[in-house]
């Protein structure tokens, strides 16, 4: 079994619209690749929101909980994504 490394997504600074960045390569995480992790998914850990990086050479799994906790309305990002 392979162990997949999880990164912590970062909140983009000085952005008009809240955007999340990949904790590995700093690419913007696409809203279409951010989703709730209800516990029955194949992602370890206690992340409520997961973001998958779609950069060509990255593909990292990001936990978005910490970054979303610093947004005024985090459900706005997740609702657009989910």
PDB file of N, CA, C and O in Angstrom:
ATOM      1  N   UNK A   1       0.841  -1.174   0.000  1.00  0.00           N
ATOM      2  CA  UNK A   1       0.000   0.000   0.000  1.00  0.00           C
ATOM      3  C   UNK A   1       0.889   1.242   0.000  1.00  0.00           C
ATOM      4  O   UNK A   1       1.871   1.307   0.739  1.00  0.00           O
ATOM      5  N   UNK A   2       0.549   2.201  -0.811  1.00  0.00           N
ATOM      6  CA  UNK A   2       1.348   3.416  -0.885  1.00  0.00           C
ATOM      7  C   UNK A   2       0.761   4.473   0.044  1.00  0.00           C
ATOM      8  O   UNK A   2      -0.452   4.552   0.238  1.00  0.00           O
ATOM      9  N   UNK A   3       1.647   5.276   0.608  1.00  0.00           N
ATOM     10  CA  UNK A   3       1.221   6.368   1.480  1.00  0.00           C
ATOM     11  C   UNK A   3       1.206   7.649   0.662  1.00  0.00           C
ATOM     12  O   UNK A   3       2.209   8.017   0.052  1.00  0.00           O
ATOM     13  N   UNK A   4       0.077   8.320   0.652  1.00  0.00           N
ATOM     14  CA  UNK A   4      -0.048   9.556  -0.094  1.00  0.00           C
ATOM     15  C   UNK A   4       0.173  10.732   0.838  1.00  0.00           C
ATOM     16  O   UNK A   4      -0.424  10.804   1.912  1.00  0.00           O
ATOM     17  N   UNK A   5       1.031  11.651   0.427  1.00  0.00           N
ATOM     18  CA  UNK A   5       1.307  12.833   1.235  1.00  0.00           C
ATOM     19  C   UNK A   5       0.193  13.856   1.038  1.00  0.00           C
ATOM     20  O   UNK A   5      -0.211  14.144  -0.089  1.00  0.00           O
ATOM     21  N   UNK A   6      -0.285  14.389   2.127  1.00  0.00           N
ATOM     22  CA  UNK A   6      -1.301  15.433   2.093  1.00  0.00           C
ATOM     23  C   UNK A   6      -0.630  16.749   2.435  1.00  0.00           C
ATOM     24  O   UNK A   6       0.200  16.815   3.341  1.00  0.00           O
ATOM     25  N   UNK A   7      -0.987  17.783   1.717  1.00  0.00           N
ATOM     26  CA  UNK A   7      -0.442  19.116   1.948  1.00  0.00           C
ATOM     27  C   UNK A   7      -1.532  20.013   2.507  1.00  0.00           C
ATOM     28  O   UNK A   7      -2.716  19.689   2.418  1.00  0.00           O
ATOM     29  N   UNK A   8      -1.141  21.123   3.074  1.00  0.00           N
ATOM     30  CA  UNK A   8      -2.076  22.108   3.604  1.00  0.00           C
ATOM     31  C   UNK A   8      -2.265  23.204   2.565  1.00  0.00           C
ATOM     32  O   UNK A   8      -1.308  23.891   2.208  1.00  0.00           O
ATOM     33  N   UNK A   9      -3.486  23.372   2.081  1.00  0.00           N
ATOM     34  CA  UNK A   9      -3.781  24.446   1.137  1.00  0.00           C
ATOM     35  C   UNK A   9      -3.551  25.785   1.829  1.00  0.00           C
ATOM     36  O   UNK A   9      -3.695  25.902   3.046  1.00  0.00           O
ATOM     37  N   UNK A  10      -3.196  26.775   1.049  1.00  0.00           N
ATOM     38  CA  UNK A  10      -2.949  28.117   1.565  1.00  0.00           C
ATOM     39  C   UNK A  10      -3.974  29.074   0.979  1.00  0.00           C
ATOM     40  O   UNK A  10      -4.433  28.880  -0.147  1.00  0.00           O
ATOM     41  N   UNK A  11      -4.331  30.092   1.726  1.00  0.00           N
ATOM     42  CA  UNK A  11      -5.224  31.126   1.241  1.00  0.00           C
ATOM     43  C   UNK A  11      -4.400  32.146   0.468  1.00  0.00           C
ATOM     44  O   UNK A  11      -3.405  32.656   0.981  1.00  0.00           O
ATOM     45  N   UNK A  12      -4.808  32.446  -0.765  1.00  0.00           N
ATOM     46  CA  UNK A  12      -4.093  33.427  -1.579  1.00  0.00           C
ATOM     47  C   UNK A  12      -4.215  34.798  -0.941  1.00  0.00           C
ATOM     48  O   UNK A  12      -5.317  35.224  -0.595  1.00  0.00           O
ATOM     49  N   UNK A  13      -3.109  35.486  -0.782  1.00  0.00           N
ATOM     50  CA  UNK A  13      -3.084  36.813  -0.182  1.00  0.00           C
ATOM     51  C   UNK A  13      -3.443  37.862  -1.222  1.00  0.00           C
ATOM     52  O   UNK A  13      -3.150  37.691  -2.405  1.00  0.00           O
ATOM     53  N   UNK A  14      -4.071  38.941  -0.791  1.00  0.00           N
ATOM     54  CA  UNK A  14      -4.408  40.087  -1.643  1.00  0.00           C
ATOM     55  C   UNK A  14      -5.243  39.685  -2.851  1.00  0.00           C
ATOM     56  O   UNK A  14      -5.045  40.207  -3.948  1.00  0.00           O
ATOM     57  N   UNK A  15      -6.158  38.775  -2.655  1.00  0.00           N
ATOM     58  CA  UNK A  15      -7.028  38.340  -3.738  1.00  0.00           C
ATOM     59  C   UNK A  15      -8.423  38.905  -3.510  1.00  0.00           C
ATOM     60  O   UNK A  15      -8.936  38.870  -2.392  1.00  0.00           O
ATOM     61  N   UNK A  16      -9.041  39.430  -4.576  1.00  0.00           N
ATOM     62  CA  UNK A  16     -10.385  39.976  -4.462  1.00  0.00           C
ATOM     63  C   UNK A  16     -11.366  38.861  -4.112  1.00  0.00           C
ATOM     64  O   UNK A  16     -12.193  39.011  -3.212  1.00  0.00           O
ATOM     65  N   UNK A  17     -11.271  37.754  -4.823  1.00  0.00           N
ATOM     66  CA  UNK A  17     -12.072  36.570  -4.520  1.00  0.00           C
ATOM     67  C   UNK A  17     -11.194  35.588  -3.771  1.00  0.00           C
ATOM     68  O   UNK A  17     -10.052  35.357  -4.168  1.00  0.00           O
ATOM     69  N   UNK A  18     -11.700  35.007  -2.699  1.00  0.00           N
ATOM     70  CA  UNK A  18     -10.885  34.037  -1.958  1.00  0.00           C
ATOM     71  C   UNK A  18     -10.479  32.885  -2.871  1.00  0.00           C
ATOM     72  O   UNK A  18     -11.320  32.264  -3.520  1.00  0.00           O
ATOM     73  N   UNK A  19      -9.198  32.616  -2.911  1.00  0.00           N
ATOM     74  CA  UNK A  19      -8.665  31.519  -3.707  1.00  0.00           C
ATOM     75  C   UNK A  19      -7.747  30.685  -2.837  1.00  0.00           C
ATOM     76  O   UNK A  19      -7.061  31.205  -1.957  1.00  0.00           O
ATOM     77  N   UNK A  20      -7.741  29.399  -3.090  1.00  0.00           N
ATOM     78  CA  UNK A  20      -6.863  28.496  -2.359  1.00  0.00           C
ATOM     79  C   UNK A  20      -5.712  28.074  -3.250  1.00  0.00           C
ATOM     80  O   UNK A  20      -5.881  27.833  -4.446  1.00  0.00           O
ATOM     81  N   UNK A  21      -4.534  27.989  -2.641  1.00  0.00           N
ATOM     82  CA  UNK A  21      -3.334  27.588  -3.361  1.00  0.00           C
ATOM     83  C   UNK A  21      -2.869  26.226  -2.880  1.00  0.00           C
ATOM     84  O   UNK A  21      -3.023  25.891  -1.706  1.00  0.00           O
ATOM     85  N   UNK A  22      -2.305  25.449  -3.778  1.00  0.00           N
ATOM     86  CA  UNK A  22      -1.755  24.149  -3.436  1.00  0.00           C
ATOM     87  C   UNK A  22      -0.594  24.334  -2.465  1.00  0.00           C
ATOM     88  O   UNK A  22       0.265  25.189  -2.678  1.00  0.00           O
ATOM     89  N   UNK A  23      -0.567  23.547  -1.417  1.00  0.00           N
ATOM     90  CA  UNK A  23       0.508  23.618  -0.436  1.00  0.00           C
ATOM     91  C   UNK A  23       1.812  23.045  -0.935  1.00  0.00           C
ATOM     92  O   UNK A  23       2.842  23.197  -0.278  1.00  0.00           O
ATOM     93  N   UNK A  24       1.796  22.388  -2.085  1.00  0.00           N
ATOM     94  CA  UNK A  24       3.007  21.798  -2.650  1.00  0.00           C
ATOM     95  C   UNK A  24       3.623  22.683  -3.731  1.00  0.00           C
ATOM     96  O   UNK A  24       4.821  22.964  -3.692  1.00  0.00           O
ATOM     97  N   UNK A  25       2.810  23.127  -4.701  1.00  0.00           N
ATOM     98  CA  UNK A  25       3.378  23.865  -5.844  1.00  0.00           C
ATOM     99  C   UNK A  25       2.881  25.302  -5.959  1.00  0.00           C
ATOM    100  O   UNK A  25       3.317  26.032  -6.849  1.00  0.00           O
ATOM    101  N   UNK A  26       1.973  25.724  -5.073  1.00  0.00           N
ATOM    102  CA  UNK A  26       1.409  27.088  -5.068  1.00  0.00           C
ATOM    103  C   UNK A  26       0.497  27.402  -6.241  1.00  0.00           C
ATOM    104  O   UNK A  26       0.191  28.573  -6.463  1.00  0.00           O
ATOM    105  N   UNK A  27       0.052  26.418  -6.994  1.00  0.00           N
ATOM    106  CA  UNK A  27      -0.917  26.652  -8.061  1.00  0.00           C
ATOM    107  C   UNK A  27      -2.288  26.897  -7.445  1.00  0.00           C
ATOM    108  O   UNK A  27      -2.572  26.417  -6.348  1.00  0.00           O
ATOM    109  N   UNK A  28      -3.134  27.640  -8.143  1.00  0.00           N
ATOM    110  CA  UNK A  28      -4.493  27.873  -7.669  1.00  0.00           C
ATOM    111  C   UNK A  28      -5.276  26.576  -7.781  1.00  0.00           C
ATOM    112  O   UNK A  28      -5.256  25.909  -8.816  1.00  0.00           O
ATOM    113  N   UNK A  29      -5.972  26.223  -6.691  1.00  0.00           N
ATOM    114  CA  UNK A  29      -6.813  25.033  -6.710  1.00  0.00           C
ATOM    115  C   UNK A  29      -8.135  25.383  -7.382  1.00  0.00           C
ATOM    116  O   UNK A  29      -8.830  26.311  -6.967  1.00  0.00           O
ATOM    117  N   UNK A  30      -8.466  24.642  -8.405  1.00  0.00           N
ATOM    118  CA  UNK A  30      -9.694  24.868  -9.148  1.00  0.00           C
ATOM    119  C   UNK A  30     -10.903  24.515  -8.289  1.00  0.00           C
ATOM    120  O   UNK A  30     -10.904  23.477  -7.628  1.00  0.00           O
ATOM    121  N   UNK A  31     -11.935  25.362  -8.285  1.00  0.00           N
ATOM    122  CA  UNK A  31     -13.142  25.040  -7.519  1.00  0.00           C
ATOM    123  C   UNK A  31     -13.746  23.682  -7.911  1.00  0.00           C
ATOM    124  O   UNK A  31     -14.404  23.043  -7.090  1.00  0.00           O
ATOM    125  N   UNK A  32     -13.531  23.247  -9.134  1.00  0.00           N
ATOM    126  CA  UNK A  32     -14.072  21.950  -9.556  1.00  0.00           C
ATOM    127  C   UNK A  32     -13.318  20.780  -8.935  1.00  0.00           C
ATOM    128  O   UNK A  32     -13.760  19.636  -9.037  1.00  0.00           O
ATOM    129  N   UNK A  33     -12.187  21.056  -8.294  1.00  0.00           N
ATOM    130  CA  UNK A  33     -11.381  20.016  -7.653  1.00  0.00           C
ATOM    131  C   UNK A  33     -11.365  20.144  -6.132  1.00  0.00           C
ATOM    132  O   UNK A  33     -10.534  19.530  -5.463  1.00  0.00           O
ATOM    133  N   UNK A  34     -12.286  20.944  -5.585  1.00  0.00           N
ATOM    134  CA  UNK A  34     -12.414  21.100  -4.136  1.00  0.00           C
ATOM    135  C   UNK A  34     -13.742  20.480  -3.732  1.00  0.00           C
ATOM    136  O   UNK A  34     -14.781  20.810  -4.303  1.00  0.00           O
ATOM    137  N   UNK A  35     -13.716  19.587  -2.753  1.00  0.00           N
ATOM    138  CA  UNK A  35     -14.955  18.933  -2.360  1.00  0.00           C
ATOM    139  C   UNK A  35     -14.939  18.546  -0.886  1.00  0.00           C
ATOM    140  O   UNK A  35     -13.888  18.449  -0.253  1.00  0.00           O
ATOM    141  N   UNK A  36     -16.125  18.333  -0.373  1.00  0.00           N
ATOM    142  CA  UNK A  36     -16.280  17.905   1.019  1.00  0.00           C
ATOM    143  C   UNK A  36     -15.808  16.463   1.143  1.00  0.00           C
ATOM    144  O   UNK A  36     -15.959  15.668   0.215  1.00  0.00           O
ATOM    145  N   UNK A  37     -15.245  16.138   2.280  1.00  0.00           N
ATOM    146  CA  UNK A  37     -14.762  14.793   2.572  1.00  0.00           C
ATOM    147  C   UNK A  37     -15.624  14.229   3.701  1.00  0.00           C
ATOM    148  O   UNK A  37     -15.279  14.373   4.874  1.00  0.00           O
ATOM    149  N   UNK A  38     -16.743  13.590   3.355  1.00  0.00           N
ATOM    150  CA  UNK A  38     -17.680  13.159   4.390  1.00  0.00           C
ATOM    151  C   UNK A  38     -17.225  11.958   5.208  1.00  0.00           C
ATOM    152  O   UNK A  38     -17.962  11.500   6.081  1.00  0.00           O
ATOM    153  N   UNK A  39     -16.048  11.445   4.953  1.00  0.00           N
ATOM    154  CA  UNK A  39     -15.548  10.323   5.745  1.00  0.00           C
ATOM    155  C   UNK A  39     -15.606   9.003   5.027  1.00  0.00           C
ATOM    156  O   UNK A  39     -14.902   8.068   5.410  1.00  0.00           O
ATOM    157  N   UNK A  40     -16.422   8.892   3.996  1.00  0.00           N
ATOM    158  CA  UNK A  40     -16.493   7.633   3.259  1.00  0.00           C
ATOM    159  C   UNK A  40     -15.624   7.650   2.010  1.00  0.00           C
ATOM    160  O   UNK A  40     -15.669   6.727   1.196  1.00  0.00           O
ATOM    161  N   UNK A  41     -14.840   8.699   1.867  1.00  0.00           N
ATOM    162  CA  UNK A  41     -13.919   8.799   0.737  1.00  0.00           C
ATOM    163  C   UNK A  41     -12.618   8.089   1.083  1.00  0.00           C
ATOM    164  O   UNK A  41     -12.422   7.662   2.221  1.00  0.00           O
ATOM    165  N   UNK A  42     -11.738   7.965   0.109  1.00  0.00           N
ATOM    166  CA  UNK A  42     -10.474   7.261   0.316  1.00  0.00           C
ATOM    167  C   UNK A  42      -9.345   8.165   0.785  1.00  0.00           C
ATOM    168  O   UNK A  42      -8.179   7.862   0.530  1.00  0.00           O
ATOM    169  N   UNK A  43      -9.654   9.264   1.464  1.00  0.00           N
ATOM    170  CA  UNK A  43      -8.624  10.170   1.936  1.00  0.00           C
ATOM    171  C   UNK A  43      -8.477  10.029   3.435  1.00  0.00           C
ATOM    172  O   UNK A  43      -9.446  10.160   4.182  1.00  0.00           O
ATOM    173  N   UNK A  44      -7.259   9.762   3.868  1.00  0.00           N
ATOM    174  CA  UNK A  44      -6.982   9.647   5.299  1.00  0.00           C
ATOM    175  C   UNK A  44      -7.063  11.010   5.963  1.00  0.00           C
ATOM    176  O   UNK A  44      -7.051  12.049   5.302  1.00  0.00           O
ATOM    177  N   UNK A  45      -7.145  10.980   7.260  1.00  0.00           N
ATOM    178  CA  UNK A  45      -7.105  12.214   8.013  1.00  0.00           C
ATOM    179  C   UNK A  45      -8.479  12.743   8.321  1.00  0.00           C
ATOM    180  O   UNK A  45      -9.495  12.149   7.959  1.00  0.00           O
ATOM    181  N   UNK A  46      -8.490  13.851   8.983  1.00  0.00           N
ATOM    182  CA  UNK A  46      -9.756  14.424   9.430  1.00  0.00           C
ATOM    183  C   UNK A  46     -10.099  15.697   8.680  1.00  0.00           C
ATOM    184  O   UNK A  46     -10.753  16.580   9.235  1.00  0.00           O
ATOM    185  N   UNK A  47      -9.679  15.808   7.455  1.00  0.00           N
ATOM    186  CA  UNK A  47      -9.983  16.995   6.654  1.00  0.00           C
ATOM    187  C   UNK A  47     -11.440  16.966   6.209  1.00  0.00           C
ATOM    188  O   UNK A  47     -11.897  15.987   5.619  1.00  0.00           O
ATOM    189  N   UNK A  48     -12.158  18.035   6.491  1.00  0.00           N
ATOM    190  CA  UNK A  48     -13.554  18.139   6.071  1.00  0.00           C
ATOM    191  C   UNK A  48     -13.660  18.546   4.611  1.00  0.00           C
ATOM    192  O   UNK A  48     -14.635  18.213   3.938  1.00  0.00           O
ATOM    193  N   UNK A  49     -12.637  19.279   4.112  1.00  0.00           N
ATOM    194  CA  UNK A  49     -12.633  19.734   2.719  1.00  0.00           C
ATOM    195  C   UNK A  49     -11.283  19.391   2.103  1.00  0.00           C
ATOM    196  O   UNK A  49     -10.229  19.717   2.649  1.00  0.00           O
ATOM    197  N   UNK A  50     -11.340  18.727   0.959  1.00  0.00           N
ATOM    198  CA  UNK A  50     -10.143  18.283   0.234  1.00  0.00           C
ATOM    199  C   UNK A  50     -10.046  19.050  -1.078  1.00  0.00           C
ATOM    200  O   UNK A  50     -11.059  19.288  -1.737  1.00  0.00           O
ATOM    201  N   UNK A  51      -8.836  19.438  -1.457  1.00  0.00           N
ATOM    202  CA  UNK A  51      -8.590  20.078  -2.751  1.00  0.00           C
ATOM    203  C   UNK A  51      -7.528  19.301  -3.504  1.00  0.00           C
ATOM    204  O   UNK A  51      -6.452  19.028  -2.972  1.00  0.00           O
ATOM    205  N   UNK A  52      -7.832  18.947  -4.736  1.00  0.00           N
ATOM    206  CA  UNK A  52      -6.873  18.227  -5.568  1.00  0.00           C
ATOM    207  C   UNK A  52      -6.228  19.209  -6.529  1.00  0.00           C
ATOM    208  O   UNK A  52      -6.924  19.943  -7.230  1.00  0.00           O
ATOM    209  N   UNK A  53      -4.915  19.228  -6.566  1.00  0.00           N
ATOM    210  CA  UNK A  53      -4.193  20.132  -7.459  1.00  0.00           C
ATOM    211  C   UNK A  53      -4.238  19.572  -8.873  1.00  0.00           C
ATOM    212  O   UNK A  53      -3.957  18.394  -9.095  1.00  0.00           O
ATOM    213  N   UNK A  54      -4.591  20.416  -9.816  1.00  0.00           N
ATOM    214  CA  UNK A  54      -4.683  19.968 -11.201  1.00  0.00           C
ATOM    215  C   UNK A  54      -3.489  20.408 -12.040  1.00  0.00           C
ATOM    216  O   UNK A  54      -3.518  20.279 -13.264  1.00  0.00           O
ATOM    217  N   UNK A  55      -2.439  20.925 -11.403  1.00  0.00           N
ATOM    218  CA  UNK A  55      -1.231  21.292 -12.144  1.00  0.00           C
ATOM    219  C   UNK A  55      -0.624  20.034 -12.765  1.00  0.00           C
ATOM    220  O   UNK A  55      -0.628  18.967 -12.150  1.00  0.00           O
ATOM    221  N   UNK A  56      -0.109  20.164 -13.974  1.00  0.00           N
ATOM    222  CA  UNK A  56       0.389  19.019 -14.739  1.00  0.00           C
ATOM    223  C   UNK A  56       1.372  18.146 -13.988  1.00  0.00           C
ATOM    224  O   UNK A  56       1.271  16.921 -14.039  1.00  0.00           O
ATOM    225  N   UNK A  57       2.309  18.745 -13.298  1.00  0.00           N
ATOM    226  CA  UNK A  57       3.350  17.959 -12.638  1.00  0.00           C
ATOM    227  C   UNK A  57       3.161  17.851 -11.128  1.00  0.00           C
ATOM    228  O   UNK A  57       4.108  17.528 -10.411  1.00  0.00           O
ATOM    229  N   UNK A  58       1.952  18.117 -10.638  1.00  0.00           N
ATOM    230  CA  UNK A  58       1.734  18.089  -9.194  1.00  0.00           C
ATOM    231  C   UNK A  58       0.745  16.997  -8.801  1.00  0.00           C
ATOM    232  O   UNK A  58       1.158  15.900  -8.425  1.00  0.00           O
ATOM    233  N   UNK A  59      -0.554  17.280  -8.882  1.00  0.00           N
ATOM    234  CA  UNK A  59      -1.574  16.304  -8.517  1.00  0.00           C
ATOM    235  C   UNK A  59      -1.687  16.039  -7.022  1.00  0.00           C
ATOM    236  O   UNK A  59      -2.197  14.990  -6.628  1.00  0.00           O
ATOM    237  N   UNK A  60      -1.230  16.950  -6.187  1.00  0.00           N
ATOM    238  CA  UNK A  60      -1.222  16.753  -4.739  1.00  0.00           C
ATOM    239  C   UNK A  60      -2.619  16.845  -4.134  1.00  0.00           C
ATOM    240  O   UNK A  60      -3.503  17.516  -4.667  1.00  0.00           O
ATOM    241  N   UNK A  61      -2.796  16.161  -3.016  1.00  0.00           N
ATOM    242  CA  UNK A  61      -4.011  16.231  -2.223  1.00  0.00           C
ATOM    243  C   UNK A  61      -3.773  17.270  -1.132  1.00  0.00           C
ATOM    244  O   UNK A  61      -2.780  17.210  -0.408  1.00  0.00           O
ATOM    245  N   UNK A  62      -4.699  18.223  -1.025  1.00  0.00           N
ATOM    246  CA  UNK A  62      -4.566  19.308  -0.053  1.00  0.00           C
ATOM    247  C   UNK A  62      -5.730  19.304   0.924  1.00  0.00           C
ATOM    248  O   UNK A  62      -6.886  19.151   0.529  1.00  0.00           O
ATOM    249  N   UNK A  63      -5.418  19.474   2.196  1.00  0.00           N
ATOM    250  CA  UNK A  63      -6.444  19.679   3.205  1.00  0.00           C
ATOM    251  C   UNK A  63      -6.718  21.184   3.229  1.00  0.00           C
ATOM    252  O   UNK A  63      -5.795  21.981   3.401  1.00  0.00           O
ATOM    253  N   UNK A  64      -7.972  21.571   3.059  1.00  0.00           N
ATOM    254  CA  UNK A  64      -8.319  22.991   2.935  1.00  0.00           C
ATOM    255  C   UNK A  64      -8.909  23.593   4.198  1.00  0.00           C
ATOM    256  O   UNK A  64      -9.243  24.777   4.213  1.00  0.00           O
ATOM    257  N   UNK A  65      -9.044  22.816   5.245  1.00  0.00           N
ATOM    258  CA  UNK A  65      -9.733  23.273   6.457  1.00  0.00           C
ATOM    259  C   UNK A  65      -9.107  24.526   7.064  1.00  0.00           C
ATOM    260  O   UNK A  65      -9.823  25.477   7.378  1.00  0.00           O
ATOM    261  N   UNK A  66      -7.800  24.543   7.232  1.00  0.00           N
ATOM    262  CA  UNK A  66      -7.139  25.678   7.871  1.00  0.00           C
ATOM    263  C   UNK A  66      -7.288  26.946   7.028  1.00  0.00           C
ATOM    264  O   UNK A  66      -7.583  28.015   7.561  1.00  0.00           O
ATOM    265  N   UNK A  67      -7.085  26.829   5.718  1.00  0.00           N
ATOM    266  CA  UNK A  67      -7.209  27.992   4.834  1.00  0.00           C
ATOM    267  C   UNK A  67      -8.642  28.518   4.831  1.00  0.00           C
ATOM    268  O   UNK A  67      -8.857  29.730   4.848  1.00  0.00           O
ATOM    269  N   UNK A  68      -9.618  27.619   4.810  1.00  0.00           N
ATOM    270  CA  UNK A  68     -11.015  28.050   4.798  1.00  0.00           C
ATOM    271  C   UNK A  68     -11.428  28.688   6.116  1.00  0.00           C
ATOM    272  O   UNK A  68     -12.355  29.498   6.143  1.00  0.00           O
ATOM    273  N   UNK A  69     -10.762  28.341   7.200  1.00  0.00           N
ATOM    274  CA  UNK A  69     -11.107  28.934   8.493  1.00  0.00           C
ATOM    275  C   UNK A  69     -10.769  30.425   8.543  1.00  0.00           C
ATOM    276  O   UNK A  69     -11.249  31.136   9.426  1.00  0.00           O
ATOM    277  N   UNK A  70      -9.954  30.902   7.611  1.00  0.00           N
ATOM    278  CA  UNK A  70      -9.570  32.311   7.577  1.00  0.00           C
ATOM    279  C   UNK A  70     -10.367  33.118   6.555  1.00  0.00           C
ATOM    280  O   UNK A  70     -10.062  34.285   6.309  1.00  0.00           O
ATOM    281  N   UNK A  71     -11.392  32.494   5.956  1.00  0.00           N
ATOM    282  CA  UNK A  71     -12.251  33.170   4.978  1.00  0.00           C
ATOM    283  C   UNK A  71     -13.546  33.561   5.679  1.00  0.00           C
ATOM    284  O   UNK A  71     -14.071  32.796   6.488  1.00  0.00           O
ATOM    285  N   UNK A  72     -14.067  34.760   5.370  1.00  0.00           N
ATOM    286  CA  UNK A  72     -15.298  35.231   6.007  1.00  0.00           C
ATOM    287  C   UNK A  72     -16.473  34.283   5.758  1.00  0.00           C
ATOM    288  O   UNK A  72     -17.254  34.011   6.669  1.00  0.00           O
ATOM    289  N   UNK A  73     -16.597  33.789   4.547  1.00  0.00           N
ATOM    290  CA  UNK A  73     -17.704  32.907   4.195  1.00  0.00           C
ATOM    291  C   UNK A  73     -17.148  31.675   3.477  1.00  0.00           C
ATOM    292  O   UNK A  73     -17.244  31.592   2.253  1.00  0.00           O
ATOM    293  N   UNK A  74     -16.568  30.713   4.211  1.00  0.00           N
ATOM    294  CA  UNK A  74     -15.935  29.562   3.570  1.00  0.00           C
ATOM    295  C   UNK A  74     -16.910  28.677   2.799  1.00  0.00           C
ATOM    296  O   UNK A  74     -16.506  27.998   1.855  1.00  0.00           O
ATOM    297  N   UNK A  75     -18.177  28.673   3.182  1.00  0.00           N
ATOM    298  CA  UNK A  75     -19.135  27.830   2.460  1.00  0.00           C
ATOM    299  C   UNK A  75     -19.323  28.310   1.040  1.00  0.00           C
ATOM    300  O   UNK A  75     -19.729  27.536   0.172  1.00  0.00           O
ATOM    301  N   UNK A  76     -19.034  29.576   0.788  1.00  0.00           N
ATOM    302  CA  UNK A  76     -19.136  30.122  -0.577  1.00  0.00           C
ATOM    303  C   UNK A  76     -18.199  29.380  -1.530  1.00  0.00           C
ATOM    304  O   UNK A  76     -18.591  29.030  -2.643  1.00  0.00           O
ATOM    305  N   UNK A  77     -16.966  29.143  -1.092  1.00  0.00           N
ATOM    306  CA  UNK A  77     -15.995  28.421  -1.924  1.00  0.00           C
ATOM    307  C   UNK A  77     -16.424  26.963  -2.090  1.00  0.00           C
ATOM    308  O   UNK A  77     -16.434  26.430  -3.199  1.00  0.00           O
ATOM    309  N   UNK A  78     -16.772  26.340  -0.990  1.00  0.00           N
ATOM    310  CA  UNK A  78     -17.108  24.928  -1.024  1.00  0.00           C
ATOM    311  C   UNK A  78     -18.424  24.695  -1.756  1.00  0.00           C
ATOM    312  O   UNK A  78     -18.544  23.712  -2.487  1.00  0.00           O
ATOM    313  N   UNK A  79     -19.401  25.558  -1.587  1.00  0.00           N
ATOM    314  CA  UNK A  79     -20.672  25.393  -2.291  1.00  0.00           C
ATOM    315  C   UNK A  79     -20.491  25.533  -3.797  1.00  0.00           C
ATOM    316  O   UNK A  79     -21.138  24.817  -4.561  1.00  0.00           O
ATOM    317  N   UNK A  80     -19.634  26.431  -4.234  1.00  0.00           N
ATOM    318  CA  UNK A  80     -19.337  26.540  -5.662  1.00  0.00           C
ATOM    319  C   UNK A  80     -18.647  25.288  -6.163  1.00  0.00           C
ATOM    320  O   UNK A  80     -18.869  24.852  -7.293  1.00  0.00           O
ATOM    321  N   UNK A  81     -17.813  24.716  -5.320  1.00  0.00           N
ATOM    322  CA  UNK A  81     -17.029  23.540  -5.711  1.00  0.00           C
ATOM    323  C   UNK A  81     -17.849  22.267  -5.653  1.00  0.00           C
ATOM    324  O   UNK A  81     -17.816  21.467  -6.588  1.00  0.00           O
ATOM    325  N   UNK A  82     -18.577  22.069  -4.583  1.00  0.00           N
ATOM    326  CA  UNK A  82     -19.284  20.804  -4.384  1.00  0.00           C
ATOM    327  C   UNK A  82     -20.500  20.754  -5.236  1.00  0.00           C
ATOM    328  O   UNK A  82     -21.232  19.765  -5.209  1.00  0.00           O
TER     329      UNK A  82
END
